Amino acid sequence: MSFTYAPPPGVPDVIHADHEILVVNKPAGLLSVPGRGEDKADCAIERLRGAFPTILLVHRLDQDTSGVMIFGLTPHAQRHLSKQFEDRRTKKAYLARVTGRLEPKTGTVDLPLIVDWPNRPRQKVDHAEGKPAQTDWRVLRAGDDESRVRLFPLTGRSHQLRVHMAETGHAILGDPLYATGAAADFPRLMLHAESLRIKHPESGVQMTFTAPVPF
């Protein structure tokens, strides 16, 4: 099936901005950074560059994922924030709708991940070569058909939450890569970066940013 990149219009909503950092609510369907090819040049960082010309990338959200995304506005802030992500000193919480009744109420997925080269951008579990990846979950509401869960990635691997949930047998609804059948037939990926806690690169103050869940 051919894919046409057609992101939603408009500049991402600004959650917070000061002279060091910029925090926005990225919509689903918009790339964080330019993809391959001219047709994928439109992205969050380029849309924000007009108002914030010194914007610098710190981390990414998948195109299909919405929610809190932070940028540096100075090289110092970019380095400082990147190190926090690298050292796992940030705290991230995601909201997801997944297939079926996820049990027990809380748990951890600990499965190493690696890129599935023949099927890029898919990732896969690989106990021999994969990089360590851990995700905690907490069920908010469970039904027979779907569960609403909060996910806490302890590591930051590509597609980590999507693969981990699929591996438990509870794929995220609307996931074009890892869900199958009716579970894939949703208008968007039901995954949202709900909150992010960081230490401000200048003041050192702990700050938590949130974006309302759109589903």
N, C-alpha and C positions, 0 to 999 in steps of 0.2 A: 504494500500500500504506500503510495507516494505521500510525502509529508510536505505541507506548505506552511512556512513560518508566518503566522499572522498574529502578532502580539496585540494586546489591548492598547488603545491610545492613551496618551497623557503621560505626564511626569509622575513617578511614584510619590506618594504622600510622604512628607517629611514629618518624622516623629520628634526628632531633636537635632539641633545644629548649634555648634559653637565654633570657636576659631580653630579647634583641633579635630573634632569628629562630626560626622554626619550619619544620622540613623534614619532609615526610611522603611516604609511598608511596601515591599516589592509585590506586584500582582502576579498571579499565576499566568503562565504563557509568555512571560517576558524573560529573555536571557539576562543573566547578570552581567556578562561581558560578551564582546563580539564572538560569534561562532565562525565556522569555516565558510567562506564564500561571501560575496557582497550582499546576498539576500539575507544574511544573518548579522549584518553590521549594527542594526538597531538593537539597543540593549539598555539596561538600567543605568550603567555608568555613563554612557554617552548622552542619554536623556537628561541626566543630572549635571553634566559638565557645563552647560550654559549658565546655570545659576551658581555652580561651585567649580570654578575652573581649575582648582588645585586638587580635585578629587583623586584619591588613590585607593586601589583595591586592597582589601584585607582578607576577605573570604568570599565564598560564592554560595548561592542557593540554586538548586536545580531549576531549569526553566519552568517546570510544571509545579514547583513549590512556591507558595506565597509566604509573606511574613517579614519579620524583622531582619534587616541587613544593615551592617555598619561599614562605613568607609572612613579612611583617614583623610584629613585635609592638609596635613603637613607630613614630610618624610619621617619626623620623629614619631608622630601619632601612628603612622602606618607600621613602623618597626615595632613599637610598643604593643600595639594591638595584635599584630601577627604573632609576636612571641607569646602573648597570652593564649591565643588559640593553639599554638604549637605545644605549649607546656600544659594544656588542658586546664587552664585557670579560669576560663570562661564557663558560664553555666547556661545551657541551652535547653529549652522545653518546646516540644512540638505537640500539636493536636492532630490526631488522625482518626479517620473512620476506616475500620478494617472489616473484612468479611468474617461472618460467623461469630460465635460466642467465645471470646478470648478468656481463657482460664489458666491459672488462678488470677486473683485480682491484681497481684503484682508479680513481677518476675524480671529476669535478665536473659538477654540473648548474648551469647559469647561465641561468635563464629568469625574466623579470619576471612578477609575478603581480598579478591584480586580482580583485575579487569579480565573480562571474557573476550580475549582478543578477536576471535573470528566473528563475534557478535557485538562488537562495540556499538554503543557505549555501555552495554550491559556489564554488570559485575557478577561475580559468582563466589561461592564459598570454596576455599582451597586450604585444607589443613596443613599441607606441606609448604606451599609458597605464599599463602595469603598473609596480609598484614593484620595484626590484632585489631578486633573491632568488638565493642561492647555497647549494648543498649539496654537501659532499664525501662520498664513499662509500668503504668498504673491504669487500670480500667476505671473509667468514669461512669459508663453506662453500658450494659451488655444485653443484647437480645439474641434471638436464635439466628437472625439473618445478618446482623452486624453489631459491632461494638465500637464505642467511642473511647479512645484511649489517649493518655498523655505519654509521650515518649521522651526519654532523656538520653541523648547520645553521649557516652563517656569518651568516645573517640570521634573523629571527623572524617571517616572514609567516604568516598564517592558512593552515592546511592545507599548508604549504610542502612537507614531506617526502612527503605523500600525492600531491600534484599532480606534483612532480618525478619521483617513481618511476613514476607512471602514464605520464608523458610519455616516459620512456626505454623504455616497452614492458614494464616490470616492476612492475606495480601491487602495492601491499602487500596481502597476502592478508587476506581478511575485510573489506576496505574497502567499506562500503555505498554510497559516493558515486563512487568512481573505479575500482573493480574490476568486471569483468563475468564472467558465466558462472560456472564452477566456482570461480574465484578469489575470488568474493564470498561463497561459501557456506561460511563458517567461523563458529564460535561467537562470535568477537570479532575486532576489528582487531588484526593481528599487528604492533603498534608499541608500543614501551615506552621511556620516558625512563629510560635506564639510569644516567646519571651527570650531575652538575651541579657545576661548579667556580665558586666566587664568592670575593670578598674580604669577610671579615666586616666589617660596617658600623661596629663599634666598635674592634676590635683591629687591623684591616687585614690579618690573617693569611689567606692563601689556604686555603680549605677545599674538599674534594671530598666530595660525598655520592653514595652509590650505592644502588640498589634492585635486588634479584635479579630476573632475567628470568623471567616466569612461563610461558613457552612455548618 
